[in-house]
């Protein structure tokens, strides 16, 4: 039996096939995170889970990282297409010749701090003189630590700063490994991780209390990607902004999404509680005070100027460096 298609049904079939071909032609995109999955990354997970990246014709591959500097470096060398990591760490790499740039900001304000065990008796940052603190080699939190010390009347020689693997940072802190009294870390994830591992709330010395006004975490990509494939960058940024906007509206859904992707302890009730506690801090950092119109993802020029000026003064950044050279807002609606 021969089936006769009407002109309209034939057109519909052809249109359906065309749409299917377009839908199937997704761009493979690798996103490199600053660390292993934690609650701040839940927006990416929600976007992947709900198909926002698919809607943007992107097949998103989310990879764990080993510190912000490493994440941005993997973008610069072509291993990954985009990274989520410390803006300060990105500036350091870009100033050394890495052709990378921020195309959007997630954490508009810094969450970095010195976290100290309460049983050490340390009550002020001056009490840290002669003490050991732990960090990880590629962590963005290291970038502004010298500024904190200088503004607190200390020098880098006053602190024994020791690198440990990221996976061992909190356990080493809790054990007081090598007589360490604290760690460098973010107030978004580390206090929740400490509590989840049986520790008491740490004594916290936020960098912001010691003159560090910084942009927190940005989305970096290569400058040649911006120049040669701006459509892909636009689609990625749009999908990411959509994802974090929906995360603001429904953080529990984002926590469930990251639990589904990662599994293990993150899918258990305690793991979800920890992710939500971390995510809540991140959601409180999405907009800086200078972002008066609350445009999600915006690289606020005055915020970048403040951070770059700090780095010129304390981190040996080129005094002629133009803050605007490290970011672009062409993809922010």
Helices and strands as residue ranges (DSSP letters): H 7-24, E 27-32, G 39-41, H 42-50, H 52-55, E 58-63, H 68-76, E 82-86, H 87-95, E 100-107, E 112-116, G 118-120, G 125-128, E 132-135, G 140-142, H 145-151, G 156-158, E 160-163, G 166-168, H 169-175, G 177-179, E 180-186, H 190-196, E 203-206, G 207-210, E 217-222, H 223-228, H 230-249, H 251-262, G 264-267, H 269-283, H 301-314, G 323-326
